[in-house]
Amino acid sequence: MTGDTILYIYDQAARSDSVLAALDATGYDVVSTNSSNQAMALFLVMHSAAAVVLDLWAREQTTLDFARRLRAIHSRVPIVLRCCEHIDLLPSWVDAYVSPGDPLEKLTAILQRMLDADPAIHDHQLSDCHRCSA
């Protein structure tokens, strides 16, 4: 797998088709799973993944813990949350948040902006421009 791959992790198949179509339209290869165990295994072998999108409706804390574990494994890959209805404070191990109620164009715009940026900024903390709306 190359740096041209986005890992998409979801927990509701009914919502995944439209998100997969939007991610495919970015021109990146997309690998998806609805299993957190499989996602962790995929992430371990995706040393040069372009980004990770977590589309999880589990409890907010569970999703944030999962993102923290991913960040501990790979400190430079951008992680985008598309979960819950609202997160008040974005932790440093997450690069962007998109509400599930937002149009998919917002998700792809934020992803594209992050992926087009200088790779050197994909470290633990991205600049605030990646945390705001597209």
C-alpha positions in Angstrom: 0.0 0.0 0.0 1.3 3.4 -0.8 0.8 7.0 0.4 -2.0 7.3 -2.2 -4.4 5.3 0.1 -7.0 6.6 2.5 -8.1 4.2 5.3 -11.8 4.6 5.9 -13.2 3.1 9.1 -17.0 3.1 9.6 -19.5 1.3 11.8 -22.8 1.8 10.0 -22.9 0.3 6.5 -26.0 2.3 5.6 -23.9 5.5 5.6 -20.7 4.1 4.2 -21.6 3.9 0.5 -22.0 7.7 0.0 -18.8 8.4 1.9 -16.9 5.8 0.0 -18.1 7.3 -3.3 -17.0 10.8 -2.1 -13.6 9.5 -1.0 -13.1 7.6 -4.3 -13.7 10.9 -6.1 -10.6 12.4 -4.5 -8.4 10.2 -6.7 -6.9 8.3 -3.8 -7.3 4.6 -3.4 -9.6 3.8 -0.5 -9.4 0.8 1.8 -12.4 0.5 4.1 -13.4 -1.7 7.0 -16.1 -1.8 9.6 -14.0 -3.8 12.1 -11.8 -1.9 14.6 -9.5 -5.0 14.8 -9.1 -5.1 11.1 -8.6 -1.4 10.9 -5.8 -1.6 13.4 -4.2 -4.4 11.5 -4.5 -2.5 8.2 -3.1 0.6 9.8 -0.1 -1.3 11.0 0.8 -2.3 7.4 -0.1 1.1 5.9 3.1 2.8 6.8 2.6 5.4 4.1 -1.2 5.9 4.2 -2.3 9.3 3.0 -5.0 9.8 5.7 -7.5 8.0 8.0 -11.2 8.8 8.2 -13.0 7.6 11.2 -16.8 7.5 10.6 -17.8 6.0 13.9 -21.1 6.6 15.8 -19.9 4.8 18.9 -19.6 6.8 22.1 -17.4 9.9 21.5 -14.8 8.8 24.1 -14.4 5.3 22.4 -13.9 7.0 19.1 -11.4 9.4 20.5 -9.5 6.6 22.2 -9.3 4.7 18.9 -7.9 7.8 17.2 -5.4 8.2 20.0 -4.2 4.6 19.5 -3.9 5.2 15.7 -1.8 8.4 16.4 0.5 6.5 18.8 1.3 4.0 16.0 1.8 6.6 13.3 2.4 10.2 14.3 2.3 11.8 10.9 -0.8 10.5 9.1 -3.8 12.9 9.2 -6.8 11.6 11.1 -10.2 13.0 10.3 -13.2 12.3 12.6 -16.7 12.1 11.1 -18.6 11.0 14.1 -20.9 12.0 16.9 -22.9 15.2 16.5 -20.5 17.6 18.1 -17.1 17.6 19.7 -16.3 20.6 21.8 -12.6 20.3 22.0 -10.6 18.5 19.3 -7.7 16.6 20.9 -4.2 17.1 19.5 -4.1 13.6 18.1 -7.0 14.4 15.7 -6.4 16.7 12.8 -9.9 17.6 11.7 -13.6 17.0 12.6 -16.5 16.9 10.2 -20.1 16.5 11.5 -22.1 13.7 9.9 -24.7 16.3 9.2 -22.2 18.3 7.0 -22.2 17.8 3.3 -19.7 15.2 2.0 -18.0 18.0 0.0 -16.8 19.5 3.3 -15.2 16.2 4.2 -13.4 15.9 0.9 -12.4 19.6 0.9 -10.8 19.2 4.3 -9.1 16.0 3.3 -7.8 17.5 0.0 -6.5 20.6 1.8 -4.6 18.4 4.3 -3.3 16.0 1.6 -2.1 18.9 -0.6 -0.3 20.6 2.3 3.4 20.2 2.9 3.9 16.7 4.4 6.1 18.2 7.1 3.0 19.6 8.8 1.4 16.1 9.2 2.8 15.8 12.7 1.1 15.6 16.1 -0.5 19.1 15.7 -1.5 20.6 12.4 -2.1 24.3 12.1 -5.5 25.6 13.1 -6.5 26.0 9.4 -7.0 22.3 9.3 -9.4 22.4 12.2 -11.8 24.9 10.8 -14.6 24.6 8.3 -13.9 24.2 4.6 
